[in-house]
Amino acid sequence: DPMWKATFQAHRARPIGFSVSVREGEALYIPDGPEWIRWWLEDPAVVKVCHNAKFEFTVLAAIGIDLQTVHDTKVMANVLRKPSTHLKQLSWSELGVKQTRFEEVDWSDPVAVAQYGCADSDLTLRLYWRMKAQLEAEGLWDLYNDLERPVVPVLSAIERAGVLVSADRLWDLGVDLELDRGATARLLTALYP
């Protein structure tokens, strides 16, 4: 929606199409809703790769699709401590590819939209293979795969449902933290007068 520009607010997003890449250098754009690929998106045996998968989980859940078995290049970049986790910057720094920016796309031109979507999918897949190798080489694959990756759908679900917070418990935690800060200050003063 032009009103929201490139804010990428998942709860306001409306799918206008999907792009898919199953092989580096090849991608397909489908200018339609995802209903016809629901089986593929929901099949846990089919591994999907997204960049910022939390966005995809949220958008697809809003239209009743339960996305399964997803890797996330944004999370991979975070685990690798990359200077930026943004797709455009990663495409440039990791692959040497300058990608078209969201705001540069003529969204009324179906060819421009398809090219943009296909480039995103292709570069995301390329980044996945590159950063997977980096994570394995640095001994970080298990941290990413077993700890960070499973949290993404949970965070999406929490954001969609909201969280009930007890004001009394929050106040108690604040008091505890304040007391801890005082004790820490006293300890430091005693150790380093």
NORQUILIN-V540158 format. One record per backbone hydrogen bond with DSSP energy under -0.5 kcal/mol. NH is the residue of the N-H (numbers start at 1). CO is the residue of the C=O. If there is no record, write none. Layout:
NH|CO ; NH|CO
This chain:
4|1 ; 5|1 ; 5|2 ; 7|4 ; 10|8 ; 12|9 ; 13|9 ; 13|10 ; 18|30 ; 20|28 ; 23|26 ; 26|23 ; 28|20 ; 30|18 ; 31|29 ; 32|30 ; 36|33 ; 37|34 ; 38|35 ; 40|37 ; 41|37 ; 42|38 ; 43|39 ; 44|42 ; 46|43 ; 47|45 ; 48|69 ; 50|71 ; 52|50 ; 55|52 ; 56|52 ; 57|53 ; 58|54 ; 59|55 ; 60|56 ; 61|57 ; 62|58 ; 63|59 ; 63|60 ; 64|61 ; 65|60 ; 66|64 ; 67|65 ; 68|41 ; 71|48 ; 73|50 ; 76|72 ; 77|73 ; 78|74 ; 79|75 ; 80|76 ; 81|78 ; 82|77 ; 90|86 ; 91|87 ; 92|88 ; 93|89 ; 94|90 ; 95|90 ; 95|91 ; 96|92 ; 97|91 ; 98|96 ; 99|97 ; 104|101 ; 105|102 ; 107|105 ; 109|106 ; 110|108 ; 113|109 ; 114|110 ; 115|111 ; 116|112 ; 117|113 ; 118|114 ; 119|115 ; 120|116 ; 121|117 ; 122|118 ; 123|119 ; 124|120 ; 125|121 ; 126|122 ; 127|123 ; 128|124 ; 129|125 ; 130|126 ; 131|127 ; 132|128 ; 133|129 ; 134|130 ; 135|131 ; 136|132 ; 137|133 ; 138|134 ; 139|136 ; 140|135 ; 141|135 ; 144|140 ; 145|141 ; 146|142 ; 147|142 ; 147|143 ; 148|143 ; 149|144 ; 151|148 ; 152|148 ; 152|149 ; 154|150 ; 155|151 ; 156|152 ; 157|153 ; 158|154 ; 159|155 ; 160|156 ; 161|157 ; 162|158 ; 165|163 ; 167|165 ; 170|166 ; 171|167 ; 172|168 ; 173|169 ; 174|170 ; 175|171 ; 176|172 ; 177|173 ; 178|174 ; 179|175 ; 180|176 ; 181|177 ; 182|178 ; 183|179 ; 184|180 ; 185|181 ; 186|182 ; 187|183 ; 188|184 ; 189|185 ; 190|186 ; 191|187 ; 192|188
